[in-house]
Amino acid sequence: MARPSALDLSVGQHPIERSVPLLYRVLRPPIRVALDRWFDFETEGLEHLPTSGPYIIAANHHNYLDGIVLAVAIPRPISFLVMPRVWRATPLHPAFHRHIGSIPINLERPDAGALRRALAVLEAGRIVGIFPEGPFSVRGRLEAGLHGVSMLALRSRVPVVPAAIRGTYEALVGRRAYVPRRHAIRVTIGRARVFTDGTPVRRSARARVTAQIMDDIASLLR
């Protein structure tokens, strides 16, 4: 019999996560002030977050603001799965993402390396952030989810927390130089689910779990 993974243990038994990255500590307070002042920022549903241990937070995705507001809304640091164009947005971005613990992922093909890195983050008792739609939604609505989120959920067996982000699309649509206009931004957090009744190698299980996660996100956007 295979030795059980640390991720098969109960949430309360996971090791304490590493110390908060320096840039998280330095940047979060002023960004929070800016969001409160200019975007009337609000977060709902924090009581649904697990109080300890690892989890996956899955949210809808419109543009670069989503990662920023989610990182401010969630009390603990998040290791986001990041596409190549975001990882290399500027010459400084790769070093920035490595420092804060982002996980690069290639969406053009199955990326087993990214899955392993994300599982390692969860096994260390930390949080992985994922935008299941993959690329940004350019139409301002929730798109179909990719199966990477279900692979991660089924392999890790940790809670998956849905989150809905409102206002970031309106803040940036049609804007030049990526400078947002003033618009209210909200993050709503839903109840967590744990998916243990399937196997990640079965396409039917992946499709079912992906659909459930996307439905949970959609329900928060209504």
N, C-alpha and C positions, 0 to 999 in steps of 0.2 A: 504494500500500500504506500502511495506517495506521502511524503511528509507534508502535513498541512502548512499552508502559507500563513504568514502573520496576518494576512488580510482575511483569513477565515475566523479569526478571533473576534470577540465582541469589541465594540467600539471603545469601551472604557479601558481595554487592556493594551491599547496601542501606545508606542513610545511617544514621549513629548517631542513636538516638532522643533526644528532648529531655531536659532534666534532670528528675529525679524531682520531682513536685509536692511543695510544702512539707508539706501535710497527710499525704501518703504517708510522708514521712520522720519526721514527728512521731508519727503514730498507730500505725504498724506495730509498733514495738518493744513498747509496753505492751499492745497487743492480742495480740501473740504470747505474751507472758508470761501473760496472762489465759487464753488458749486452752490453753496448756500446763498451767497450774495447775488449772483448773476443768473442762476438757473432755478432758484426756489426749490432746491434739491430735497427730496424726501425718500425715505426707505420704509417700506412696510413689510411685516412678517418676519422680523429678526428672531422672533420666538420659535420659528420653525427650524432654525439652524441647530445641528448637533452641538452640544456644549463642549465636546472634546473628540479627539480622534479624527481619522481621515474622512473626507467625503468629496464627491464630485459636485460642482455647481454648473448647471447647464442653462444657458440663456440665449435669447434671440440676439440677432446681430445686424446692425445697420452700418456702423463705421467705427473709427478708432476711439470715439468717446465711450463706447460700451465697456471696453476693458478698464478705462479710467474710472468710470462711475461705479463699476462692480467692485473694483479694488478698494474704493473708498467706502462703499456700502457694507462690505463684509469685514467684520472685525479682525480676522486673521489673514495673514498673507496668502495669496493665491498664486499657484504656478499655472500660468495659462498655456494652452496649446496654441502655437503661433505659426501662421503661414509664412512662407519664404519672403513674400513682398513686404510683410510687416516686420519680420526679423531684420531685413536689410533695408528698411525705409530710408535710413541715412547712414553714413559711415559710423556714427556713434551708436546706432541701435543694437548691433550684435553684442557689444560689451554691456549695454544697459540690460538687455534681456537675459544674458548670462548671469548678471549680478542679482537680478530679482527672481531668478529661478524659472524663467519661461522655458517651454519645451518646443523646439522647432518641429514642424510636421509638414510632410509633403502630401498634398491632397490629390496629386495626379496619379498616385498609385498607392496600394496598401503599404503603410509605413510601420513595419514591425518594430523598428528602433524607437520611434516615438511612443508606441504602446508600452514598450519595456520601460522607458524612462518615466512615463506617467505612472505605471504600476509601482515603480520604485519610490516615487514621491508619496504615493498613497501608503505604501508599506512603511514609510518613515513617519506616518501619522499626520501627514499634511493634506492640503487641499489642492485639487486640480480643477481649473476652470476650463470649460469647453463651450464653444459656440457650435452646436450640432449642425447648423445650416452650412458650415464651412465658409465659403466666401461671403462678403457682405451682401445683404439683401439690398438691392438698388431700387426696389419698388415700395419700400416702406411697409412691407407686410411679412408675415412669417412664411418662410419657404420650407420645402421638404427637408427633413433631417438626413444626414449621412449616417452610416452604420458604425462609425468610429466610436460614438458615444455608447452604443450598446455593447460593443466589444469590451470597452473599458469597464462598463458597469457589471457585465457578466463575469469577467475575469477577476475583478477586484472584490466583488460582493460588498462594497461599501455603500452607504446611502447616496442617492442621487437627489440633489436639491434643485428644483426648477426655479428659474427667476425670469421675470418679465421686465424689460427695460423700455420705458416710454419717453419720448421727447428727443432722443439723440438724432433720430432721422430728421425731424423738423428743424433741429438746431443747425444742421449742416447741409441739408439739401439745397443745391444751387449756389452754395457759397464758394468763393474763390480763396485760394491759399489756405484752405482748411480752417478758417477762423469762424467759429460758431456764432450764430446770432443768439440773442437772449430768448430762451424758451424753457418752460418748466420741464424738469427731468425727474422721473420717478423710477424707483426700483421696487418691485413687489416680489417677495420670496414666498414660495409655496411649501407644502409639506413634502418631506423626503420620502422616497421609496427605496427599498432594497430589492434587487432582482437576483434571486437565487434559484429560480425554478426553470432554468434553461441552460444550454451549453453554448458558448460563443462560437463553436465550429458549425453550428446549424444555422443556416440562413433564415429559417422560420423564426427561430428564437431572436436573432438579431433584429429582424424586421418588426417583430412584436414589441420588443423593448424600445426600439427607436420610436415607433409610433406612440407608445405610451408616454415617453418623455416629451415628445413634441406636443401631444395632447395636453400634458400638464402645463407646458409653457403657454400654449394657446389659451387655456382656461384662465390664466392669470392676465392675459391681454384683453379679455372681453370686458 
